[in-house]
Amino acid sequence: MDNKMISGRRKEAIARIRLLKVEDGKQEITINNRDYKEYFPSISLHYIVEQPFKLTETWGQYSVKGRLNGGGKKGQAEALRLAISKALVEENPEFRQILKKYKLLTRDPRMVERKKPGQPKARKKNQFSKR
């Protein structure tokens, strides 16, 4: 794959990655100059990051170098998953059908609702006082 940046987003998290073909099977997923298993301490987040590779049976064939910023760890993992999925489809269009079936190519549009003036939070209201 040419050295093209692919991005994925989720909530406030933004992932920008480069997908590199690996010849010898030494796959590395590097996020912010750290291994993804070190960056994401939870096993459930490891599963989220690995999901596109496992579904397309390309585990060990590609290395990922990426930058993540904004949001929390789960949002960052899901943004990274979207970026990896988009990069794999760009590499091989046949993967589109598999990844689309598991909704890995859909950007989740849900964001935090803004706080309204005169209220403590977006929907929470101050306690009503009759007198």
C-alpha positions in Angstrom: 0.0 0.0 0.0 1.2 3.5 -0.7 2.1 5.6 2.3 -1.4 7.1 2.6 -3.0 8.2 5.9 -6.4 6.8 6.7 -8.4 8.2 9.5 -11.2 6.9 11.8 -13.3 8.7 14.3 -15.5 7.9 17.3 -16.9 10.4 19.8 -14.0 12.8 20.4 -11.3 10.3 19.4 -9.4 10.6 16.1 -7.1 7.9 14.7 -4.8 8.4 11.8 -2.9 5.3 10.6 -0.7 3.9 7.9 -1.1 0.3 6.9 2.1 -1.4 5.8 2.4 -4.8 4.1 4.6 -7.2 6.0 6.6 -10.0 4.3 8.0 -12.0 7.2 4.8 -12.2 9.4 6.3 -9.8 12.0 3.2 -7.7 12.5 3.5 -4.6 14.7 0.6 -2.4 15.7 2.2 0.8 17.0 0.1 3.6 18.5 1.7 6.9 19.6 5.2 5.1 19.4 4.0 2.4 21.8 2.8 -1.2 21.2 -1.0 -1.4 21.2 -1.1 -3.9 24.0 0.8 -1.4 26.2 -1.3 1.5 25.0 -4.6 -0.3 25.6 -4.3 -2.2 28.9 -7.6 -4.0 28.6 -8.0 -7.3 26.7 -11.5 -6.2 25.5 -9.8 -3.2 23.8 -7.2 -5.6 22.2 -10.1 -7.6 20.7 -11.6 -4.4 19.3 -8.3 -3.4 17.6 -7.6 -6.9 16.2 -11.2 -7.5 15.0 -10.8 -6.3 11.4 -7.7 -8.5 10.9 -9.3 -11.6 12.4 -12.5 -11.2 10.3 -10.6 -10.8 7.1 -8.0 -13.5 8.0 -5.1 -11.1 7.5 -3.6 -11.3 11.0 0.2 -11.1 10.7 0.1 -9.7 7.1 0.0 -5.9 7.9 1.7 -3.6 10.3 -0.1 -0.5 11.6 1.6 2.8 12.6 -0.8 5.3 14.0 -1.5 8.4 16.0 -4.4 8.7 18.4 -5.7 11.7 20.2 -8.8 12.9 22.0 -11.5 11.0 23.7 -11.1 8.0 26.1 -9.5 4.7 25.6 -12.6 2.9 24.3 -13.4 5.6 21.8 -9.8 5.6 20.6 -9.9 1.8 20.2 -13.1 2.0 18.1 -11.7 4.9 16.0 -8.6 2.8 15.4 -10.8 -0.2 14.4 -12.6 2.0 11.9 -9.4 3.3 10.4 -7.9 -0.2 10.1 -11.1 -1.4 8.4 -11.1 1.4 5.9 -7.4 0.8 5.1 -8.0 -2.9 4.6 -10.9 -2.2 2.2 -8.7 0.2 0.3 -6.0 -2.5 0.1 -8.4 -5.2 -1.0 -12.0 -4.3 -2.0 -13.2 -7.9 -1.4 -12.9 -7.3 2.3 -15.7 -4.7 2.1 -18.5 -7.3 2.2 -17.1 -9.0 5.3 -16.4 -5.8 7.3 -19.7 -4.2 6.3 -21.6 -7.3 7.6 -20.1 -6.7 11.0 -20.7 -2.9 10.7 -17.0 -2.1 11.0 -17.1 0.4 8.1 -19.9 2.6 9.7 -18.8 5.6 11.6 -20.9 5.8 14.9 -22.3 9.3 14.9 -23.3 9.4 18.5 -21.7 12.3 20.4 -22.1 13.8 23.8 -25.0 16.3 23.9 -24.0 19.9 24.7 -24.7 21.4 28.0 -27.6 23.9 27.9 -27.5 27.3 29.7 -29.3 27.5 33.0 -29.1 23.7 33.5 -26.5 21.6 35.3 -26.0 19.2 32.4 -27.5 18.6 28.9 -30.8 17.2 30.2 -30.7 17.5 33.9 -32.8 20.3 35.3 -32.6 22.1 38.6 -35.0 20.9 41.3 -38.5 22.5 40.9 -39.6 24.6 43.9 -43.3 25.3 44.2 -42.8 28.2 46.7 
